[in-house]
Amino acid sequence: MQPLGFGDPIRLGPYRIAGVLGEGGMGKVYAGQDSSGRLAAVKVLRPELAHNRDLAQRFLREARTAQAVTSTGVARVVGSQTEGGRPWIATEYLSGPTLEQAITDHGPLDDVGVRALAGALASTLQEIHAVGLIHRDLKPANIVLTSSGPRIIDFGIARPEHGLTLTTTGQAPATPGYGAPEQILGQRVSPSADVFSLGAVLVYAASGRRAYEGAHVAAVQYEVVHGSPALHAVPQALRALIAPCLAKEPAHRPHPSAVVKAFTPPRGADRFWRKGTLGRRIKEHEARTDQLTTASGTTVPGARPSRRLFLTSLAAGGAVLAVGGGATAWWLNRGPDLPEAADAAPAELLTSGEYERGVPPTPLWGPLKAAAPSASMLLPVRDVVMIAGLSGGLTAHRVTDGRQKWTLPRVSPSAGVLRLTDRQFVAADATGNVLAFDASTSEQRWSVPAGAQKLLATAPDASLVYFLTNDDEVAAVDTESRKVRWTAGAPAGTSVDPAAVAGAGPGRLVVCTADGQYFALDSATGDVAWQLGGHAGTALTPAIEERIVYVGGKSLLALDLETGDEVWSASSQSLNPDQDGWGSPVTTDDFIAAIDDGRLYRVDKASGTDDGHISWLDGTLPSRTPPVVQGHTLWIIEGGTSSGVSAFGNTPGSESDGDLMWTYEPESDGPWHAAGADNRVFLLNKGSLVALPVF
């Protein structure tokens, strides 16, 4: 650490500045300490760059994004703000040498050390990628070795997936010999770029030599793009594991989870960082950090000493790649530790001889005690149906046999889980990140820090995910840019809370509040497009098909989606339409199905003319939730003296059309929840999940 010089600050925010840790092309890094004695590395943007408003805003915006990374394998961002016109970012203060310093002073790591390093770094990259970030500058100088293991530092050019790289004019977006080819070629990068950098780091750790060398930066770039990595000094047992990480094509590199699996170190390898010459070196750094803390006079009694962070300058120069494909078998065969992707064929429809009126059919599988007793969420996508798990998080069961396929502990089902495409779904976690996953494998595709409280709807073209923020505002995440496109408050006179429901169509999001106020927002801007006040007494989910939105309430309305103008209206038969009027509708081929005054109606889409109410048993009172349409049946959740789920014939002109076919568990206690897909109806009641066939 160097002493402060002319022009250096003596305080930044809560931090008293003790000295200079490093200096680079974009900023200067200081050692700071707050009033509690906690040390931090405080990076400040250079004055000449701070005047660039766009760059300064991006500097802080990226700091806030990096705060989403809570892994113990990184130097976490602990604060950021602008002071005196200059933005700064504070990160954890670690104690230990960088990997570059350790290899320079003590030589290459042995087999156990390389495996321990690879497993720890790959695991941390998984957690970085899980929040939608790509580090983009993984190199030996950005890895600090501590007694608890390696830690990744310096998110100076880290960006959300598919974002641009934060560099100044003339800078390349990665360090020569460590950046992936797509970075050097100016292409958009994916998390696999970090896997390439990891491979280059492991070559250096195992051999003490760079994977790509040259007389100047351009020569290194050429070698990375057109040549092969120098692996001859890497032990043979490690060479076959490292080489695939350096594949030319991003898609040919292993997933970080596969790297963790392949480099599995022997038991006790975590003690590697506390033993031998390297362990003693790390302890020396910790002792110096302790002295620094004590010297300041602000040591907190009983607190562990903070660790020192050795920062190097921000990257300049670039790099790219090349390696043959002969050593890829280990990860192609093993792959990420995820279930295999699969599709499920639609269930066979019951024939007339396979079901009997008044008798529920034999379940396809279940009932299973699979969900939390209060669980209400059911979402079938591809080959799984998702529910809130018994032990928290999100759990998926195979639609074909009910067997559990995967679980995502950190997902919050109460925040909503929505279909995005026919293969992906979106959810949110406890910190408000909006997450996208492959439904079949549970592999995370992207993450956006958004402050999401509840997901509302997804755009029909999957371009936007609409959600309610923690501030009870409506916002939209752009799934291509992976950013929040807009945030909008509710129209004057209305308020939105987690009880609100919504539907999305081309160019519009239609919201119904807890007290039954409808309004539509423009998808591009979040501006209010139209409102319909006082129409319903509770939140009713709208049904949208092409350019028409159908809404329940005092009457069943068909409205122009863009303008809110009435297309047709069907009156309620209820004497109290505010409370017992039309419920949430659902669309079928030619009709709208919805409940009105305790009866199920089928209404012509084009004219609003009802097709007559469907038969109903005395003593039943259907809920106002949308009916479920599968095969030639309509399924309704009941209430009143019966709390089961009833199936009705739904084939106009047929003998069974409109007739009650059966009721599943008519004597049960509610509430019930229902969803359907591919000729299967899934029912959930007090944590019990069952799948039923249809005809």
N, C-alpha and C positions, 0 to 999 in steps of 0.2 A: 504494500500500500504506500502511495506517495503522499507527501504533505500537500495541503491546499495551497494554491497559488493565487496570483492576482486575478480577480474576476470570478473566482469560485464562490458559490453560495456557502453560508454558514448554517443555514436552515432551509429545509424544503418540507412544507406541510408539518407533520408531527415529528420529522426526523432532524436531529442535530447532526450536521455533516462532520465526519471525523477525518476523512482523507479521500484520495483518488484511487480507485481500483483499476481503472482502465479508460482508454479513450479510443474512439473509432471514427469512421467516416461520417456517421450520423449523429453521434452523441458522446457524452462523457458519463462515466459510471462512478458514483461516489459510495463510500461506506457511511451509512446513517444509522442512528439509534433513536428510538422513541423514548418517551418518559418511563415506560415500563421496563426498559433495558433491552428490548428486543432489537436485534440488528437487522438491517435490510440493505440490499444493494439498490441504489437509486439511480436510474438512468435518465439523463436529461437530454432533450433534443438540442442540437447545436443552435446558437442564436440565429445564424444566417438561414437555417432551415425552419426555425420556429416562425419566421415571418411568412412562410408559405402556409396559408391557412388550411388548404386542403391536406397537405402533408401532416400538419399538426393535428388536425381532426382525426385523420386515419391512424396516427400514432396512438392516440388515446382510445379510439374505437377498438383497435386491435388489442389494446391492453385489457379492455373490458371483456372482449371475446376470450382472451387467454385466461381470464379469471374463472372461466367455466371448467378449466382443467384442474381437478382437485386430487390428481394422482400423487401418491407419495414418491413417485419416481421423477418428479420435476421440481424445479425451484418455482414455487407457486407465486403468482402475482398477488400482492397484498394491498396495493393501493395505486391510484393514479389520479392526477389532476393537472391543471395549468396554474402556474404561479409566476408572477412577474412577466407574463407574456410567453413563458417557456413551459411546455408540457413535460411532465416527468412520470416515470413508472417505477414503483418499488416492488422488488421481488425478495424472496427468502435469501438470507445470508448463510451460505453453506460453508463448511470447513472441510478442506481436503484438496489434494492436487487435481488438476484436470487430467484426463486420460493422456493428453499430449505430453504434459509435464512428466507423468509417471513413466511412460514408455521411453521418453528421452533420457530420463535419469536412471531407470532401472531395467530397461530392456523389455522385450515382448512378454506377455502373460503366458503362463503355461496352459495346458489343455483345460484344467478345471476353471482357471480364471477366465478364459475366453468363453467357455460355456455359461458360466455365471453371468458374465457381462452381456452375452447375447440374449439370454433368457430375460434378464432384468430390463434391458433396453427395449426388446420387442414387446414385452408386457406393457411398458409405459407408452409405447407408440400406440398400442391398442386403445389405451385410455385417452390419449390425445385425439386419435381419430374418432373415438366414440362421441365426442362433443362437436364434431364437424371441423376440426382444425387439422392442418398439415404443418409440421414444424418447418420443413423446407431448408434447414441449414444444420442438420445433424452432422457433427464432425468431432474429432478428439478434443478440440479446444472447448467445445460446448457440452462436455460431459465431465462432471465433477465426481470424484471417487470419495465417498464418505464411509464411515464405519458401518452404516446401515445399507450400503450398496451404492451403485452409480445413480446419479441424478442428472437429468437433462436440463440445461439452462438456455437462456437467451432465445426468447420468442421474437427477436427483433424483426425477422421477416416472415414469421408465421402468419398464415392467412386462412380464413375459412376455405373449405373445399371449393374449387373452381373459381376462387377469387384471384385478383391480380396481386403481384408481389410488391411489398413496400420497400423500394430502393430509391436512391437518388439518381440523378442523371449520370450516366457513365458507369453505374454499378451493374454487375451481373447478379442474377438472382440466387446465387449459391456460391459456395467455396470451391475453387478448382480441385478436381479430383474426387469430390464428394457429392456434388449435385447430380441429379438424374438428367438424362439427355433431353427429356421433354422440357425441363426448366431452361436449359441452355438454348434450346431451339425456340423458346418463347411460346411454347404451347401450354394449354391449361393442364394442370397437374392433378393427380389423384393421390390418395394415401400411399400408393405403391412407390411414389418418389422417395418417401422416407425409408422404405425397405431397401432401395438401392443405396442410399446414404449409409444405412446400417451395415450393408455388406462391405462397403468401402472402409467403414470404421473397424469392422472385425478383421479385415485384412491387415490393417495397421496394428491392431492390438496383438494379433497372432504372429506377425513377422517383424514388426518394427519398421516396415517399409510401406509406402503408399501404393495403393492398387494401380494408380495411374501417375506417371511422372513425365516431365518434359522440361526443356530448357526455359520455357516461358509459358505464360497462361495459354496462349493460342495453341501451343504444342500439346499441353495437357488436355485441352478441349478436344483436339484432333484425336489423341489417343483414346479418350473416353468414347468418342463417337465411332471411330473407325477401327481402333485396335482392340487388344484383349487385356484384361487385368493381369498384373504381375502376381501370380499365385504360387510361384515356384518355392518361395520361402515359407509358405504356410504349411504346417503339418498336414500330411495326406488325409488324416481322419477328419480334419476340419475343413479342408479344401472343398470336399464334395458337398458340405453343408452350406458354405459361404457362397460358392459360385452362382447358384440359382438366384440369389438376391441381386446379382449384377446383370441380370438378363436385359437385353436391349429393349424388348417390348414390356411395357408395364404389366400387361395381362399375364406375362410369363413369370412374374416374380411371385414368391409365396406370400400368403397372408401372414401378418405378424403372429397370429395364434399358432400357425404352422411352424414358424421359427422357434417359438417358445417350446413347442413339442419336440422338434428335431434336436435342439441343443440341450435337452434335459440334463442338467449337471448332476453329479453324484450327491448323495445325502451329505449335509453339512457344508455344502459349497457356499452358503450364505456367510460362513465364517471366514471366507477367503479374504474379505476386506479388513479383517481385524488381526490377521496373522502375518508373520514374516516381515520382510523389509518394507513392503508396501503398507502393511498394517501399521508399522511404526511411523512411517511417513505421514499417514493420515492422523495418527494421534498427535504428532507434532503440530500439525495445522490446528487441530482442536484446542491444544494448549495455548497457542498464540491467540486464538479467538477468545478464549477464556480470559487471557491477560488483557486483551483489548476491552472486553466488557467490564472487567474489574477496574481498569484504569480510568474509565469514564465516571466511576462512582455511582453507577445506576444499576448495579447488579440486583436482581430480585432474589431475596433469600429463598432457598429451596428450589429455584428454577434451574433447569438444565441450561448449560451454556449454549448460546446460539451458534450456528455453524457459519463458517466463512464462505463467501461466494467469490470464486475467481472468474471474472468475466474477461473475455478477450474482445477485441474490436469486432464490430459488425462486418459481415462478409463483404469482400470485393472480389471480383473475378468470377469465373464460372467453370462448369464441368459437365461432362456427359459420359456415355458408357459403351461397353461392348463386352460380351462374353458368349461363348458357344453354348449350345443347349444340351450338352451331354450329361450334365450333372443335375438335371432338374427332377429326376424320378422321385427323390425322397419326399418332396413336398407335393408333387402332383398326385402321388399315391395316397399320402396321408391327409393332405388338405387341412383346412381349418377345422377346429373341433366343433363342428356344427352338424346337425342332421342333414341328410341328403334332401335335395329339392325333389318334389314329386307333385304330380297332379292326380286328382281323384275323379274317376268317371262318375257321371250322374247315377243316382240310385235307380234301380228298376221300378217303374210304376206298378202298383198293385193291379192285378186283373180283377174282373168282377167276381171271380170265385175265391179270391184271396182276402176279402174283407166282408164284414157283415154289418148292416145298419144297427146302430145302437151298441156295438161292441168295438172298443178301440183296438186297432191292430197291434200285433206284437212289436215292441220296439226293435229298431235296427240294432241298438245297443243301449245299455244303461237300464235303469237310472244309476248314475255314479255320484258318490259324494265327492265332488271335485272342486267346488267353489266355496268361497266364504259365504256364510249364511245370509248376509245382507247383499250379496252380489246381484247386480241387475244387468250388467253388460254382457251381450252375446254378439259375436261378430264372426260369421263364417267367411273365410277368404281362401281360395285355392283348395288345399287338401286338409285344412285345419279349421276348427271352430275355437275362438278365443274367449276366455272368461277370466274374472278376477280369481287368482289362485287362493287356495286354502291358507297358505302362509304369507300372503301378500304378493304383490307383483302381478304379472300377466302370465297366464298358462294357456297352452294350446293343446287341443286333443284332436286326434285324427278323425275326420268325418266318417271314415269307413268302419272303424271298430271302437272308437272312443279312447284308445290308448293315448297317454300323454306323450307328446312329441318334444316339446321344449318349454322352457319357462324364462321369463325376463323379470328378475326380482326388482330392478330399479324403475320399471314402468309403473305409473300410477293410473290404474284403470278408472278410478273415480274422476280423472280429468278427461276421460273420453278416449275411445279408440275407434278410428274411422278407416274405412277402405279408401285407399288412394288410387290404386289401379287394380287390375285383376290378379296382380301378383304381390302388391305391396300394401302396407297399411301404415298409418301414422298414429303416434301416441305422444304422451308427455311424461316427463319425470317430475320428481318432487321439487326440483329447482326451477321448473318452468321451461326447460328445453323442449322444443318440438322435435320429435325423432321419427325417422322413417325406417322401416324394416322390411325385409323379405318375409312374407307370411309363412312360407314353407320351411325355411331354414332358421328364421329369427336373426339372420345376419343384418346388422345395422348398416344402412346405406348413407344416411347423413343425419346431422343434428344442427339445430339452429337455436342459440340462446334467445329466448323470446319473452320470458316472463309470462308464460301461458298458464292460465288458471283452469280453463276448460276448452276443449276442441269443439267447434260448432259444426263445420262442414268442410268438404273438399270440392274444388271446382270440377266440373265434369271432364275437363281435359287434363286434370291432375296438375295444373300449373300453380294453384294456390291452395293453401290450407288456412282456413279461417278459424280464429280462436278468440276467446275472451281473456283479456289480460288480468293481471292481479289488481289493476286499478279499475276494473269493471268497464274497460273500453273494448271495442271490437278491433281486431287487427288481422293482417293477412301476411303469411310467409310465402315468398316467391320460391317455388321448389327448384327453379333453375339457378337463380343467383344465390340461393340459400341465405336470404336476408329478409327482414321484415319489410314488406313493400310499403305499407301504410298502417297507421293507427287512427281510429276515429271514435269520438264520443257518440253516445246515443242521441237521437234527435231531441230537440227541446220538448219537455213534457213527458219524456219516457226515460226509463232507467233499465239497465241490463245487469242481470246477476246470473249465477250458475244455473238457475232454474230455467233460463231461456233456452229455446230450441231454434234450429235453423235448417234451411235447405239452400242449395246453390245450383244455379243454372248458368247459361251463357251470359256473361257480363253482369250478373247480379248475385248478391247474397240476400236472402230473405230471412229476417229474424222475427220470432214471436216471443215477446217478453213473458215474464211470469204472470202478469195481469192481462194477457191477451192482446197486447198492442203489436200490430205488424208494421215493419218498415223494411225497405230495401236499400242496400248500399251498392254503389257502383264498384265493380271489381277492380277497375284500374286505379281509382283514386280514393275510395272509401267515402265519397260524398253521398249524401242522402238522395236517392232517386225518387222515392215516393213513400207515403205513409198510409196506413189504414188503422185508425184508432177506434177503440171501444167496440170491436167486433166480436171478441171472444172473452170469456171470463178467466181463462187459464192459458198456459203455454200449450199450443197445439202445433205439431210439426207440419210444415207445408209440404206438399208434393209438387215437384217440378218436372215437367216433361216438355222438351224443346223450348218454345217461347211462351208457354202458359204455366202459371202457378195456381194450384188449387189449395184453398184455405178453408178450414172449418170455423165454426162460431155460430152466430145468430142465423146465418144462412151458409150454404156451401157455395163458395164463389170461385169462378174461373176468371183470373185476371191476366192482362197482358204483362208479361214478366218485366219488360223494359219500362213501361209507363205506369203500371198499376191500374190501367183502365179496365172496367168491368167488361167481360166477354159474355158471361151468363151468370144467373143466380138461381139456386134451388132453395126454397124456403124450408124452415124447420117445422116439424109437426109438434114440437114441444110447446107446452104452455109457459115454460120458463127457458127460452132458448139461450139465455146467458149462461145457465148452468147445465142444461140438458140438451143443448143444441147439437150441431154437427161436430163430431170428433175429428181427429187427424185422418186425412184421407190417404189412400194408396191407389196407384194407377195399375190397371190391368190392360189387356190388349185394346179393348174398345170402351172400357167403362172405368168409372171411379167407384171404389168401394169405401164406405165410411159408415159410422154409427150415428144415428139421429134418434133422440128420444128413446133410447134403449133398444132400438131395432137396427139391424144391418141392412143398408140399402146399396143397390148398385145403380149408378147414374151414368147416363150416356155422356161420353167426353165432349162430343161436338155440340150438344144442345142443352145439356143439364137436365134432361127429362129422366125421371127415375124409372127404373125397370121393375118397381115393386119391391117391398121389403121381403127379406128372407125369413123363413120359419124360425121361431124361437120358442124355447121351453118356458112355461110359466115359472115365475120365481127367479129367473136369471136376469142379470143386469150387466150387459157387456161394458167393458171399459172403453174409454175414448182414445186408446192407443191405436196406432195404425194396424189394420188387419194384415196378416201374413198370407201371401199368395204363393202356392206351390202346386205344380201339376194342375189338376182340375179341382182344387180345393181352396177354400178361404178359411183361415184359422183365426178365431177370436178369443181373446182373454176375457173370461167371464167375471162377474161379481155377484152381488146380491146373496141369495141363499146358496149359490154354487160358485166355487172359486177355481174351477178347472179351466181347461182350454178346449173349445169346441171347433170341430171341422164341419164345413158346409160344402155341398156340391156347388161347383162354379163352372158349369158348361151350359151356356144358353141353349134352350131347346131340348136338352136331355131330360130323361125321367127324374134324375136325382138333382137337377138344377135347383138351387135354393133350399134344398132339404138339409136338416141337421143329420149328419151321418153318425157322429159319435162325439162323446165328451171324454177327454182324458182326465182322470182323477177328479171327478165332479165333487167329491166330499172333502177335498183337500183345503187347507188354509192357504190363502194367498200371501203375498202377491206372486203372480206368475210373470215370466218374461219369455218372449218368443222371437225366433228369427228363422229364416229359411234360405236354402240354396241347393240347387242341383237335385231337386226332388226329395229333399230331406227337410224336416221341420225339427228345430232344436228348441227344447223347452227347459227352463231353469226355474226352480222353486226351492227357496231356502237352502241353496248350495247344492241341490241335486240336479244333475244334468242328464237329459235323455234325448235320443234321436228317434224320430218316428217316420214311417214311410207315408207316401201319399198315392192317390190313384189319378 
